[in-house]
Amino acid sequence: MKLLLTIVSVLAGWALLGELLVGLLAILKPLERIRGSLQQIAMGVRAIERETAPLGPRAEALAATLGEAGGAVEAAGGRLGDVDRDFDAAAAALRPRS
């Protein structure tokens, strides 16, 4: 009886290991596809890094210029708001009165 239980236990262990192997092999293919996608992303990032490398020394100047441009756009927006209010006042004065 002990021998039979030992044989059944060993067979159950091998069945468990077989199922684990099948499950791991089923997971392997999607992981390989993900690996390929990550490699393509890494190549793209390296290409972007090479393309933007010349901007490095000029990045601070570019940031400062963009900051100044943002300030100018903000000031222009304020002035356009003033013009809009003036036009609204003028339009009210030019409407015919009933």
Secondary structure, DSSP 8 states (H G I E B T S, - for coil): -HHHHHHHHHHHHHHHHHHHHHHHHHHHHHHHHHHHHHHHHHHHHHHHHHHHGGGTTTHHHHHHHHHHHHHHHHHHHHHHHHHHHHHHHHHHHHS---
